[in-house]
Amino acid sequence: PGAPRAVPDAPLSFPAEKHLVLLRDGRTLIGYLRSIDQFANLVLHQTVERIHVGKKYGDIPRGIFVVRGENVVLLGEIDLEKESDTPLQQVSIEEILEEQRVEQQAKQESEKLKVQALKERGLSVPRADTLDEY
């Protein structure tokens, strides 16, 4: 009975501010920070994964993204006024993925040459994928 009660809007835990997150595996995420806890576990929304190759970049839409805190290397707020003030050129997802593939292929070739040169000199190098094991 009586007049309907107004339900107060639930407050947002964070203002709508864009954040950049650099992950331990080298990926870069950009999105709106919605939650963070004492372990630096994050929830980002309207997230894009940004791939940089040289002076070009491309954004892959990822939506809602949950990041485990141990994978966070850096978290920073993006100044929206300065965001568009960049010397980088935005390109299509297809183009940046192709450039990334070419860059990774060149790195692998270079790494093979280094390992071969060291082998010829009697030195061995531990594989990079085994360095992160405890």
N, CA, C and O atoms as a GROMACS GRO file, in nm:
protein
  536
    1PRO      N    1   0.083  -0.119   0.000
    1PRO     CA    2   0.000   0.000   0.000
    1PRO      C    3   0.088   0.125   0.000
    1PRO      O    4   0.201   0.124   0.048
    2GLY      N    5   0.033   0.230  -0.054
    2GLY     CA    6   0.104   0.357  -0.057
    2GLY      C    7   0.178   0.374  -0.188
    2GLY      O    8   0.166   0.292  -0.280
    3ALA      N    9   0.254   0.482  -0.196
    3ALA     CA   10   0.328   0.514  -0.318
    3ALA      C   11   0.445   0.417  -0.336
    3ALA      O   12   0.504   0.371  -0.237
    4PRO      N   13   0.479   0.386  -0.460
    4PRO     CA   14   0.593   0.296  -0.483
    4PRO      C   15   0.722   0.363  -0.437
    4PRO      O   16   0.741   0.484  -0.453
    5ARG      N   17   0.810   0.282  -0.380
    5ARG     CA   18   0.937   0.336  -0.331
    5ARG      C   19   1.039   0.335  -0.444
    5ARG      O   20   1.044   0.242  -0.525
    6ALA      N   21   1.119   0.439  -0.448
    6ALA     CA   22   1.226   0.445  -0.549
    6ALA      C   23   1.343   0.360  -0.500
    6ALA      O   24   1.384   0.371  -0.384
    7VAL      N   25   1.393   0.278  -0.587
    7VAL     CA   26   1.509   0.195  -0.552
    7VAL      C   27   1.634   0.274  -0.591
    7VAL      O   28   1.652   0.309  -0.708
    8PRO      N   29   1.719   0.302  -0.494
    8PRO     CA   30   1.838   0.380  -0.530
    8PRO      C   31   1.927   0.302  -0.625
    8PRO      O   32   1.937   0.180  -0.616
    9ASP      N   33   1.991   0.375  -0.716
    9ASP     CA   34   2.083   0.309  -0.809
    9ASP      C   35   2.200   0.253  -0.731
    9ASP      O   36   2.252   0.316  -0.639
   10ALA      N   37   2.242   0.133  -0.769
   10ALA     CA   38   2.360   0.074  -0.705
   10ALA      C   39   2.482   0.153  -0.749
   10ALA      O   40   2.501   0.177  -0.868
   11PRO      N   41   2.565   0.195  -0.655
   11PRO     CA   42   2.682   0.274  -0.694
   11PRO      C   43   2.783   0.187  -0.769
   11PRO      O   44   2.799   0.069  -0.738
   12LEU      N   45   2.849   0.246  -0.866
   12LEU     CA   46   2.956   0.176  -0.935
   12LEU      C   47   3.075   0.168  -0.841
   12LEU      O   48   3.100   0.261  -0.765
   13SER      N   49   3.147   0.057  -0.846
   13SER     CA   50   3.262   0.044  -0.759
   13SER      C   51   3.376   0.136  -0.805
   13SER      O   52   3.460   0.175  -0.725
   14PHE      N   53   3.378   0.171  -0.936
   14PHE     CA   54   3.480   0.259  -0.990
   14PHE      C   55   3.414   0.355  -1.088
   14PHE      O   56   3.318   0.318  -1.156
   15PRO      N   57   3.465   0.476  -1.097
   15PRO     CA   58   3.415   0.565  -1.203
   15PRO      C   59   3.453   0.507  -1.339
   15PRO      O   60   3.541   0.422  -1.348
   16ALA      N   61   3.388   0.554  -1.443
   16ALA     CA   62   3.415   0.502  -1.578
   16ALA      C   63   3.548   0.558  -1.628
   16ALA      O   64   3.551   0.660  -1.696
   17GLU      N   65   3.656   0.491  -1.593
   17GLU     CA   66   3.789   0.533  -1.636
   17GLU      C   67   3.857   0.416  -1.705
   17GLU      O   68   3.853   0.302  -1.657
   18LYS      N   69   3.918   0.444  -1.818
   18LYS     CA   70   3.988   0.341  -1.894
   18LYS      C   71   4.122   0.311  -1.828
   18LYS      O   72   4.190   0.401  -1.779
   19HIS      N   73   4.157   0.183  -1.827
   19HIS     CA   74   4.284   0.141  -1.771
   19HIS      C   75   4.358   0.052  -1.869
   19HIS      O   76   4.297  -0.020  -1.949
   20LEU      N   77   4.490   0.057  -1.861
   20LEU     CA   78   4.576  -0.029  -1.939
   20LEU      C   79   4.637  -0.131  -1.844
   20LEU      O   80   4.682  -0.096  -1.736
   21VAL      N   81   4.637  -0.258  -1.885
   21VAL     CA   82   4.694  -0.364  -1.804
   21VAL      C   83   4.797  -0.437  -1.889
   21VAL      O   84   4.766  -0.486  -1.998
   22LEU      N   85   4.920  -0.444  -1.839
   22LEU     CA   86   5.024  -0.521  -1.905
   22LEU      C   87   5.034  -0.654  -1.832
   22LEU      O   88   5.053  -0.657  -1.710
   23LEU      N   89   5.022  -0.765  -1.906
   23LEU     CA   90   5.025  -0.898  -1.847
   23LEU      C   91   5.165  -0.958  -1.853
   23LEU      O   92   5.249  -0.914  -1.931
   24ARG      N   93   5.188  -1.057  -1.770
   24ARG     CA   94   5.318  -1.123  -1.761
   24ARG      C   95   5.359  -1.188  -1.893
   24ARG      O   96   5.478  -1.196  -1.922
   25ASP      N   97   5.263  -1.232  -1.973
   25ASP     CA   98   5.297  -1.295  -2.101
   25ASP      C   99   5.320  -1.193  -2.212
   25ASP      O  100   5.341  -1.230  -2.327
   26GLY      N  101   5.315  -1.063  -2.178
   26GLY     CA  102   5.344  -0.958  -2.275
   26GLY      C  103   5.222  -0.897  -2.341
   26GLY      O  104   5.235  -0.799  -2.414
   27ARG      N  105   5.104  -0.953  -2.317
   27ARG     CA  106   4.984  -0.896  -2.378
   27ARG      C  107   4.946  -0.765  -2.309
   27ARG      O  108   4.977  -0.744  -2.192
   28THR      N  109   4.879  -0.678  -2.385
   28THR     CA  110   4.832  -0.550  -2.332
   28THR      C  111   4.680  -0.546  -2.345
   28THR      O  112   4.626  -0.568  -2.453
   29LEU      N  113   4.613  -0.518  -2.235
   29LEU     CA  114   4.467  -0.507  -2.234
   29LEU      C  115   4.430  -0.364  -2.200
   29LEU      O  116   4.495  -0.298  -2.119
   30ILE      N  117   4.322  -0.315  -2.264
   30ILE     CA  118   4.269  -0.183  -2.232
   30ILE      C  119   4.119  -0.200  -2.211
   30ILE      O  120   4.049  -0.256  -2.295
   31GLY      N  121   4.071  -0.151  -2.097
   31GLY     CA  122   3.929  -0.163  -2.068
   31GLY      C  123   3.891  -0.082  -1.946
   31GLY      O  124   3.974  -0.013  -1.887
   32TYR      N  125   3.765  -0.091  -1.909
   32TYR     CA  126   3.713  -0.018  -1.794
   32TYR      C  127   3.722  -0.108  -1.671
   32TYR      O  128   3.662  -0.215  -1.668
   33LEU      N  129   3.796  -0.063  -1.570
   33LEU     CA  130   3.816  -0.140  -1.448
   33LEU      C  131   3.686  -0.143  -1.369
   33LEU      O  132   3.633  -0.038  -1.333
   34ARG      N  133   3.636  -0.262  -1.342
   34ARG     CA  134   3.512  -0.277  -1.268
   34ARG      C  135   3.534  -0.331  -1.127
   34ARG      O  136   3.454  -0.304  -1.037
   35SER      N  137   3.642  -0.405  -1.108
   35SER     CA  138   3.666  -0.461  -0.975
   35SER      C  139   3.813  -0.495  -0.960
   35SER      O  140   3.881  -0.530  -1.056
   36ILE      N  141   3.860  -0.483  -0.838
   36ILE     CA  142   3.997  -0.522  -0.804
   36ILE      C  143   3.995  -0.566  -0.658
   36ILE      O  144   3.920  -0.511  -0.578
   37ASP      N  145   4.078  -0.666  -0.623
   37ASP     CA  146   4.083  -0.709  -0.483
   37ASP      C  147   4.226  -0.700  -0.431
   37ASP      O  148   4.316  -0.650  -0.500
   38GLN      N  149   4.247  -0.750  -0.308
   38GLN     CA  150   4.378  -0.737  -0.243
   38GLN      C  151   4.487  -0.818  -0.313
   38GLN      O  152   4.605  -0.796  -0.286
   39PHE      N  153   4.450  -0.911  -0.402
   39PHE     CA  154   4.548  -0.991  -0.475
   39PHE      C  155   4.573  -0.934  -0.615
   39PHE      O  156   4.643  -0.995  -0.695
   40ALA      N  157   4.515  -0.817  -0.644
   40ALA     CA  158   4.522  -0.753  -0.775
   40ALA      C  159   4.448  -0.832  -0.883
   40ALA      O  160   4.475  -0.815  -1.002
   41ASN      N  161   4.355  -0.920  -0.843
   41ASN     CA  162   4.266  -0.983  -0.940
   41ASN      C  163   4.179  -0.871  -0.997
   41ASN      O  164   4.129  -0.787  -0.921
   42LEU      N  165   4.160  -0.869  -1.129
   42LEU     CA  166   4.089  -0.760  -1.194
   42LEU      C  167   3.970  -0.811  -1.274
   42LEU      O  168   3.970  -0.924  -1.323
   43VAL      N  169   3.869  -0.726  -1.285
   43VAL     CA  170   3.762  -0.749  -1.382
   43VAL      C  171   3.758  -0.624  -1.469
   43VAL      O  172   3.737  -0.513  -1.419
   44LEU      N  173   3.778  -0.644  -1.598
   44LEU     CA  174   3.772  -0.534  -1.695
   44LEU      C  175   3.651  -0.556  -1.784
   44LEU      O  176   3.613  -0.670  -1.812
   45HIS      N  177   3.590  -0.447  -1.828
   45HIS     CA  178   3.477  -0.462  -1.919
   45HIS      C  179   3.498  -0.371  -2.039
   45HIS      O  180   3.570  -0.271  -2.031
   46GLN      N  181   3.436  -0.406  -2.151
   46GLN     CA  182   3.461  -0.344  -2.281
   46GLN      C  183   3.612  -0.347  -2.310
   46GLN      O  184   3.671  -0.248  -2.351
   47THR      N  185   3.670  -0.463  -2.289
   47THR     CA  186   3.814  -0.481  -2.300
   47THR      C  187   3.855  -0.505  -2.445
   47THR      O  188   3.786  -0.572  -2.521
   48VAL      N  189   3.970  -0.449  -2.481
   48VAL     CA  190   4.034  -0.482  -2.609
   48VAL      C  191   4.176  -0.526  -2.578
   48VAL      O  192   4.239  -0.477  -2.484
   49GLU      N  193   4.225  -0.620  -2.659
   49GLU     CA  194   4.365  -0.659  -2.651
   49GLU      C  195   4.436  -0.580  -2.758
   49GLU      O  196   4.405  -0.592  -2.877
   50ARG      N  197   4.534  -0.499  -2.717
   50ARG     CA  198   4.606  -0.414  -2.812
   50ARG      C  199   4.738  -0.480  -2.849
   50ARG      O  200   4.817  -0.518  -2.762
   51ILE      N  201   4.760  -0.494  -2.980
   51ILE     CA  202   4.883  -0.554  -3.030
   51ILE      C  203   4.964  -0.445  -3.098
   51ILE      O  204   4.915  -0.377  -3.188
   52HIS      N  205   5.090  -0.429  -3.054
   52HIS     CA  206   5.181  -0.330  -3.112
   52HIS      C  207   5.286  -0.399  -3.198
   52HIS      O  208   5.345  -0.498  -3.155
   53VAL      N  209   5.308  -0.348  -3.316
   53VAL     CA  210   5.419  -0.393  -3.399
   53VAL      C  211   5.477  -0.268  -3.464
   53VAL      O  212   5.412  -0.204  -3.548
   54GLY      N  213   5.598  -0.233  -3.425
   54GLY     CA  214   5.658  -0.111  -3.477
   54GLY      C  215   5.575   0.010  -3.439
   54GLY      O  216   5.544   0.030  -3.322
   55LYS      N  217   5.538   0.089  -3.538
   55LYS     CA  218   5.457   0.210  -3.513
   55LYS      C  219   5.309   0.188  -3.542
   55LYS      O  220   5.232   0.283  -3.555
   56LYS      N  221   5.270   0.060  -3.553
   56LYS     CA  222   5.130   0.028  -3.580
   56LYS      C  223   5.071  -0.047  -3.463
   56LYS      O  224   5.142  -0.111  -3.385
   57TYR      N  225   4.938  -0.039  -3.450
   57TYR     CA  226   4.870  -0.118  -3.348
   57TYR      C  227   4.731  -0.157  -3.398
   57TYR      O  228   4.674  -0.093  -3.486
   58GLY      N  229   4.680  -0.264  -3.339
   58GLY     CA  230   4.546  -0.310  -3.369
   58GLY      C  231   4.479  -0.356  -3.241
   58GLY      O  232   4.545  -0.406  -3.151
   59ASP      N  233   4.348  -0.338  -3.234
   59ASP     CA  234   4.271  -0.376  -3.115
   59ASP      C  235   4.179  -0.492  -3.148
   59ASP      O  236   4.105  -0.489  -3.246
   60ILE      N  237   4.184  -0.596  -3.063
   60ILE     CA  238   4.096  -0.711  -3.077
   60ILE      C  239   3.994  -0.704  -2.963
   60ILE      O  240   4.034  -0.710  -2.846
   61PRO      N  241   3.865  -0.692  -2.993
   61PRO     CA  242   3.765  -0.685  -2.886
   61PRO      C  243   3.762  -0.815  -2.805
   61PRO      O  244   3.758  -0.924  -2.863
   62ARG      N  245   3.763  -0.803  -2.672
   62ARG     CA  246   3.762  -0.920  -2.584
   62ARG      C  247   3.645  -0.920  -2.486
   62ARG      O  248   3.621  -1.022  -2.422
   63GLY      N  249   3.571  -0.810  -2.473
   63GLY     CA  250   3.454  -0.806  -2.384
   63GLY      C  251   3.493  -0.799  -2.237
   63GLY      O  252   3.582  -0.724  -2.199
   64ILE      N  253   3.424  -0.879  -2.155
   64ILE     CA  254   3.455  -0.885  -2.011
   64ILE      C  255   3.576  -0.975  -1.993
   64ILE      O  256   3.580  -1.084  -2.049
   65PHE      N  257   3.673  -0.929  -1.915
   65PHE     CA  258   3.799  -1.001  -1.901
   65PHE      C  259   3.833  -1.010  -1.754
   65PHE      O  260   3.839  -0.907  -1.686
   66VAL      N  261   3.856  -1.129  -1.704
   66VAL     CA  262   3.897  -1.150  -1.566
   66VAL      C  263   4.046  -1.185  -1.568
   66VAL      O  264   4.088  -1.276  -1.639
   67VAL      N  265   4.125  -1.111  -1.490
   67VAL     CA  266   4.270  -1.131  -1.488
   67VAL      C  267   4.312  -1.172  -1.348
   67VAL      O  268   4.281  -1.103  -1.250
   68ARG      N  269   4.382  -1.282  -1.338
   68ARG     CA  270   4.436  -1.325  -1.209
   68ARG      C  271   4.552  -1.232  -1.172
   68ARG      O  272   4.637  -1.201  -1.256
   69GLY      N  273   4.554  -1.188  -1.048
   69GLY     CA  274   4.650  -1.088  -1.002
   69GLY      C  275   4.794  -1.122  -1.027
   69GLY      O  276   4.874  -1.032  -1.054
   70GLU      N  277   4.832  -1.249  -1.017
   70GLU     CA  278   4.972  -1.286  -1.035
   70GLU      C  279   5.021  -1.263  -1.177
   70GLU      O  280   5.141  -1.264  -1.202
   71ASN      N  281   4.928  -1.242  -1.272
   71ASN     CA  282   4.966  -1.216  -1.410
   71ASN      C  283   4.976  -1.068  -1.444
   71ASN      O  284   5.014  -1.033  -1.556
   72VAL      N  285   4.941  -0.981  -1.348
   72VAL     CA  286   4.946  -0.837  -1.372
   72VAL      C  287   5.087  -0.785  -1.348
   72VAL      O  288   5.143  -0.803  -1.240
   73VAL      N  289   5.144  -0.721  -1.449
   73VAL     CA  290   5.276  -0.659  -1.436
   73VAL      C  291   5.257  -0.511  -1.408
   73VAL      O  292   5.328  -0.453  -1.324
   74LEU      N  293   5.161  -0.448  -1.477
   74LEU     CA  294   5.140  -0.305  -1.465
   74LEU      C  295   4.994  -0.273  -1.485
   74LEU      O  296   4.928  -0.332  -1.571
   75LEU      N  297   4.942  -0.180  -1.406
   75LEU     CA  298   4.805  -0.132  -1.420
   75LEU      C  299   4.810   0.019  -1.415
   75LEU      O  300   4.863   0.076  -1.320
   76GLY      N  301   4.755   0.084  -1.516
   76GLY     CA  302   4.759   0.230  -1.517
   76GLY      C  303   4.635   0.289  -1.580
   76GLY      O  304   4.576   0.230  -1.670
   77GLU      N  305   4.597   0.406  -1.531
   77GLU     CA  306   4.481   0.476  -1.586
   77GLU      C  307   4.522   0.550  -1.713
   77GLU      O  308   4.631   0.606  -1.721
   78ILE      N  309   4.434   0.548  -1.812
   78ILE     CA  310   4.460   0.616  -1.939
   78ILE      C  311   4.396   0.754  -1.934
   78ILE      O  312   4.279   0.768  -1.901
   79ASP      N  313   4.475   0.856  -1.968
   79ASP     CA  314   4.425   0.992  -1.978
   79ASP      C  315   4.351   1.004  -2.111
   79ASP      O  316   4.413   1.005  -2.217
   80LEU      N  317   4.217   1.011  -2.105
   80LEU     CA  318   4.136   1.010  -2.226
   80LEU      C  319   4.165   1.128  -2.318
   80LEU      O  320   4.150   1.118  -2.439
   81GLU      N  321   4.207   1.242  -2.260
   81GLU     CA  322   4.238   1.360  -2.341
   81GLU      C  323   4.365   1.339  -2.424
   81GLU      O  324   4.377   1.392  -2.534
   82LYS      N  325   4.459   1.262  -2.371
   82LYS     CA  326   4.586   1.240  -2.440
   82LYS      C  327   4.588   1.111  -2.520
   82LYS      O  328   4.682   1.086  -2.596
   83GLU      N  329   4.484   1.027  -2.504
   83GLU     CA  330   4.482   0.896  -2.568
   83GLU      C  331   4.494   0.904  -2.720
   83GLU      O  332   4.566   0.825  -2.781
   84SER      N  333   4.425   0.999  -2.781
   84SER     CA  334   4.427   1.008  -2.927
   84SER      C  335   4.553   1.079  -2.978
   84SER      O  336   4.578   1.083  -3.098
   85ASP      N  337   4.631   1.134  -2.886
   85ASP     CA  338   4.752   1.209  -2.920
   85ASP      C  339   4.871   1.114  -2.927
   85ASP      O  340   4.963   1.124  -2.846
   86THR      N  341   4.871   1.022  -3.024
   86THR     CA  342   4.975   0.921  -3.031
   86THR      C  343   5.037   0.918  -3.171
   86THR      O  344   4.968   0.940  -3.270
   87PRO      N  345   5.166   0.890  -3.178
   87PRO     CA  346   5.230   0.879  -3.310
   87PRO      C  347   5.202   0.744  -3.377
   87PRO      O  348   5.244   0.721  -3.490
   88LEU      N  349   5.132   0.654  -3.306
   88LEU     CA  350   5.104   0.521  -3.360
   88LEU      C  351   4.986   0.525  -3.457
   88LEU      O  352   4.896   0.607  -3.443
   89GLN      N  353   4.989   0.435  -3.555
   89GLN     CA  354   4.884   0.426  -3.656
   89GLN      C  355   4.798   0.304  -3.629
   89GLN      O  356   4.850   0.193  -3.617
   90GLN      N  357   4.666   0.323  -3.620
   90GLN     CA  358   4.577   0.209  -3.599
   90GLN      C  359   4.549   0.141  -3.732
   90GLN      O  360   4.520   0.206  -3.833
   91VAL      N  361   4.560   0.006  -3.731
   91VAL     CA  362   4.535  -0.073  -3.852
   91VAL      C  363   4.433  -0.182  -3.819
   91VAL      O  364   4.395  -0.200  -3.703
   92SER      N  365   4.389  -0.254  -3.920
   92SER     CA  366   4.288  -0.359  -3.901
   92SER      C  367   4.346  -0.476  -3.821
   92SER      O  368   4.468  -0.493  -3.813
   93ILE      N  369   4.258  -0.555  -3.764
   93ILE     CA  370   4.298  -0.672  -3.686
   93ILE      C  371   4.379  -0.768  -3.774
   93ILE      O  372   4.482  -0.819  -3.731
   94GLU      N  373   4.331  -0.791  -3.895
   94GLU     CA  374   4.399  -0.883  -3.986
   94GLU      C  375   4.542  -0.836  -4.015
   94GLU      O  376   4.635  -0.916  -4.014
   95GLU      N  377   4.557  -0.706  -4.041
   95GLU     CA  378   4.689  -0.652  -4.074
   95GLU      C  379   4.785  -0.662  -3.956
   95GLU      O  380   4.901  -0.699  -3.974
   96ILE      N  381   4.738  -0.629  -3.836
   96ILE     CA  382   4.829  -0.632  -3.720
   96ILE      C  383   4.865  -0.776  -3.685
   96ILE      O  384   4.978  -0.802  -3.644
   97LEU      N  385   4.772  -0.870  -3.700
   97LEU     CA  386   4.802  -1.010  -3.672
   97LEU      C  387   4.906  -1.064  -3.771
   97LEU      O  388   4.994  -1.142  -3.733
   98GLU      N  389   4.896  -1.023  -3.897
   98GLU     CA  390   4.994  -1.065  -3.997
   98GLU      C  391   5.131  -1.005  -3.965
   98GLU      O  392   5.233  -1.074  -3.974
   99GLU      N  393   5.134  -0.877  -3.928
   99GLU     CA  394   5.262  -0.812  -3.893
   99GLU      C  395   5.323  -0.879  -3.770
   99GLU      O  396   5.445  -0.897  -3.763
  100GLN      N  397   5.238  -0.916  -3.673
  100GLN     CA  398   5.287  -0.982  -3.552
  100GLN      C  399   5.347  -1.119  -3.587
  100GLN      O  400   5.450  -1.158  -3.533
  101ARG      N  401   5.280  -1.192  -3.678
  101ARG     CA  402   5.330  -1.323  -3.719
  101ARG      C  403   5.466  -1.309  -3.788
  101ARG      O  404   5.558  -1.386  -3.760
  102VAL      N  405   5.479  -1.212  -3.876
  102VAL     CA  406   5.606  -1.189  -3.946
  102VAL      C  407   5.716  -1.152  -3.846
  102VAL      O  408   5.829  -1.201  -3.855
  103GLU      N  409   5.682  -1.065  -3.749
  103GLU     CA  410   5.781  -1.023  -3.648
  103GLU      C  411   5.826  -1.142  -3.563
  103GLU      O  412   5.946  -1.157  -3.536
  104GLN      N  413   5.732  -1.228  -3.522
  104GLN     CA  414   5.766  -1.344  -3.440
  104GLN      C  415   5.850  -1.444  -3.520
  104GLN      O  416   5.941  -1.508  -3.465
  105GLN      N  417   5.820  -1.458  -3.647
  105GLN     CA  418   5.897  -1.548  -3.733
  105GLN      C  419   6.042  -1.498  -3.744
  105GLN      O  420   6.136  -1.577  -3.738
  106ALA      N  421   6.058  -1.367  -3.761
  106ALA     CA  422   6.192  -1.309  -3.770
  106ALA      C  423   6.269  -1.329  -3.640
  106ALA      O  424   6.389  -1.356  -3.642
  107LYS      N  425   6.200  -1.316  -3.525
  107LYS     CA  426   6.264  -1.337  -3.395
  107LYS      C  427   6.310  -1.482  -3.380
  107LYS      O  428   6.419  -1.508  -3.330
  108GLN      N  429   6.226  -1.575  -3.424
  108GLN     CA  430   6.262  -1.716  -3.415
  108GLN      C  431   6.384  -1.748  -3.500
  108GLN      O  432   6.472  -1.823  -3.458
  109GLU      N  433   6.388  -1.692  -3.620
  109GLU     CA  434   6.503  -1.713  -3.708
  109GLU      C  435   6.630  -1.658  -3.645
  109GLU      O  436   6.735  -1.722  -3.648
  110SER      N  437   6.620  -1.538  -3.588
  110SER     CA  438   6.734  -1.474  -3.522
  110SER      C  439   6.781  -1.558  -3.404
  110SER      O  440   6.901  -1.574  -3.382
  111GLU      N  441   6.684  -1.611  -3.327
  111GLU     CA  442   6.717  -1.693  -3.210
  111GLU      C  443   6.788  -1.822  -3.253
  111GLU      O  444   6.883  -1.866  -3.188
  112LYS      N  445   6.741  -1.883  -3.363
  112LYS     CA  446   6.805  -2.005  -3.414
  112LYS      C  447   6.950  -1.977  -3.452
  112LYS      O  448   7.039  -2.058  -3.424
  113LEU      N  449   6.974  -1.862  -3.516
  113LEU     CA  450   7.110  -1.826  -3.556
  113LEU      C  451   7.200  -1.806  -3.433
  113LEU      O  452   7.316  -1.847  -3.433
  114LYS      N  453   7.145  -1.743  -3.327
  114LYS     CA  454   7.223  -1.723  -3.204
  114LYS      C  455   7.259  -1.856  -3.139
  114LYS      O  456   7.373  -1.878  -3.099
  115VAL      N  457   7.161  -1.945  -3.130
  115VAL     CA  458   7.184  -2.077  -3.068
  115VAL      C  459   7.288  -2.154  -3.149
  115VAL      O  460   7.378  -2.216  -3.093
  116GLN      N  461   7.277  -2.149  -3.281
  116GLN     CA  462   7.372  -2.218  -3.368
  116GLN      C  463   7.513  -2.161  -3.349
  116GLN      O  464   7.610  -2.238  -3.340
  117ALA      N  465   7.526  -2.029  -3.342
  117ALA     CA  466   7.657  -1.966  -3.323
  117ALA      C  467   7.717  -2.006  -3.188
  117ALA      O  468   7.837  -2.031  -3.178
  118LEU      N  469   7.633  -2.013  -3.085
  118LEU     CA  470   7.682  -2.053  -2.953
  118LEU      C  471   7.724  -2.200  -2.952
  118LEU      O  472   7.825  -2.236  -2.892
  119LYS      N  473   7.644  -2.285  -3.020
  119LYS     CA  474   7.678  -2.428  -3.028
  119LYS      C  475   7.813  -2.448  -3.094
  119LYS      O  476   7.894  -2.530  -3.050
  120GLU      N  477   7.836  -2.373  -3.201
  120GLU     CA  478   7.963  -2.383  -3.272
  120GLU      C  479   8.082  -2.346  -3.183
  120GLU      O  480   8.194  -2.390  -3.206
  121ARG      N  481   8.055  -2.265  -3.082
  121ARG     CA  482   8.160  -2.224  -2.989
  121ARG      C  483   8.163  -2.311  -2.863
  121ARG      O  484   8.238  -2.284  -2.769
  122GLY      N  485   8.080  -2.417  -2.863
  122GLY     CA  486   8.080  -2.510  -2.751
  122GLY      C  487   7.998  -2.468  -2.631
  122GLY      O  488   8.016  -2.521  -2.521
  123LEU      N  489   7.906  -2.372  -2.650
  123LEU     CA  490   7.820  -2.325  -2.541
  123LEU      C  491   7.678  -2.374  -2.563
  123LEU      O  492   7.633  -2.391  -2.676
  124SER      N  493   7.608  -2.396  -2.452
  124SER     CA  494   7.467  -2.433  -2.464
  124SER      C  495   7.382  -2.330  -2.391
  124SER      O  496   7.425  -2.272  -2.291
  125VAL      N  497   7.263  -2.308  -2.443
  125VAL     CA  498   7.172  -2.210  -2.386
  125VAL      C  499   7.046  -2.283  -2.341
  125VAL      O  500   6.989  -2.360  -2.419
  126PRO      N  501   7.001  -2.261  -2.216
  126PRO     CA  502   6.876  -2.326  -2.176
  126PRO      C  503   6.759  -2.272  -2.258
  126PRO      O  504   6.757  -2.154  -2.292
  127ARG      N  505   6.663  -2.357  -2.291
  127ARG     CA  506   6.548  -2.315  -2.367
  127ARG      C  507   6.468  -2.214  -2.287
  127ARG      O  508   6.455  -2.228  -2.165
  128ALA      N  509   6.416  -2.112  -2.354
  128ALA     CA  510   6.342  -2.005  -2.287
  128ALA      C  511   6.215  -2.057  -2.218
  128ALA      O  512   6.176  -2.004  -2.114
  129ASP      N  513   6.151  -2.161  -2.275
  129ASP     CA  514   6.026  -2.210  -2.216
  129ASP      C  515   6.048  -2.288  -2.087
  129ASP      O  516   5.950  -2.320  -2.019
  130THR      N  517   6.171  -2.320  -2.051
  130THR     CA  518   6.196  -2.391  -1.925
  130THR      C  519   6.241  -2.298  -1.814
  130THR      O  520   6.253  -2.340  -1.699
  131LEU      N  521   6.266  -2.171  -1.847
  131LEU     CA  522   6.319  -2.077  -1.747
  131LEU      C  523   6.216  -2.039  -1.642
  131LEU      O  524   6.253  -2.002  -1.531
  132ASP      N  525   6.087  -2.048  -1.676
  132ASP     CA  526   5.983  -2.004  -1.583
  132ASP      C  527   5.938  -2.114  -1.487
  132ASP      O  528   5.852  -2.089  -1.402
  133GLU      N  529   5.993  -2.234  -1.498
  133GLU     CA  530   5.952  -2.343  -1.409
  133GLU      C  531   6.020  -2.329  -1.275
  133GLU      O  532   6.134  -2.284  -1.266
  134TYR      N  533   5.950  -2.368  -1.169
  134TYR     CA  534   6.007  -2.355  -1.034
  134TYR      C  535   6.072  -2.485  -0.996
  134TYR      O  536   6.127  -2.497  -0.886
   0.00000   0.00000   0.00000
